[in-house]
Amino acid sequence: MVSTYSFDGRVAVVTGAGRGIGRAHARLLADRGASVVVNDLGGSMEGLGADADVASAVVAEIAAAGGTAAANGSDVATPEGAQALIDTAIEQFGRLDILVNNAGIIRWAGFPEADSDNLARHLAVHTVGSFNTARAAWPHMAEQGYGRIVMTTSSGIFGLPKNLSYATAKAAVIGLTRSLTTAGAAHGIKVNLIAPAAFTRMAGQSTTDADSPGHGAEPSPMSSDLVAPMVAFLAHEACPVSGEIYAAGAGRFSRIFIASTPGYVHPGPRPTVEDIALHWDAINDETGYSVPADLMAWSASFMEHLPPAGPGPAAS
Ligand code: NAD
């Protein structure tokens, strides 16, 4: 058990850190000793436009508080932008230990109003952006045998009918993370996700952003500062997990997981549609559910009723 979580000597990149939740992550990591690259494209909530001052302002805040930070205005949705961001960390601070993928946009639209462009824009920032930065960071982390990546999903994965493109992109980040987890295990790289909840411009209001209506108000129970400790925990050397999802916000921290019911195993060779109907309750019964760590673990559990595979055909 670590008594004090220090990030002295660590270098972190936080995307979308010019505002809202990302800003809180960057400030906390810097406050605990990390050198932080504050990335932000500086566009609108819908992802339009750019403003380099957004990232620079947070760098100035960190410096004023005695911390170390550098600004980067790259668009993480492009491979070139993500590469330039990671290059900034290496050029400015000589290494990279932590990547927090937080940048996001939102373009509210239900279905069928959400068109393919709406879906593509959400995928480009949330999913492809997280892929791009992880891919650019990976060689540095693999080479040093150490890395911490924290992705950002959303409770929208439970179902967000008025913005299904956003929820789709956020769910895709889970598949990305779970697979990076298995790829990173041999290299000392741990990859986890948070599902935050905080009042920001994206959530309709903010108590910290100068361009939001709530600016200047007292810190609220929905402050982004109440999300950041979970990210710092997952970004620390002592992080005990990889491939997991944690909700954080309003002072509550909880685990979200993907589980499987034991289900129903049909005794005969040919189950019918009627057999499904007959055993519907057993298929859905959550008693004794399992939480597979990866595909192999799920397969072992799902196929456990099959006889063990034999040694194969004898060599002639
Ligand atoms: P925000 O709009 O205040 O901050 C997002 C930041 O990301 C902005 O500063 C924006 O300029 C930046 N950004 C957007 N596209 C970028 C790009 N292509 N490259 C670099 N930077 C880019 O929103 P927020 O509420 O602080 O959201 C932070 C993250 O948390 C997002 O991924 C969001 O989807 C997620 N999230 C937020 C909530 C919530 O309650 N606020 C809930 C669930 C998930």
Residues whose N, C-alpha, C, O or C-beta is under 5 A from the ligand:
A	BS01	NAD	G16 G18 R19 G20 I21 G22 N39 D40 L41 G42 G43 M45 S74 D75 V76 A77 N102 A103 G104 I105 V125 T152 T153 S154 S155 P196 A197 A198 T200 R201 M202 A203
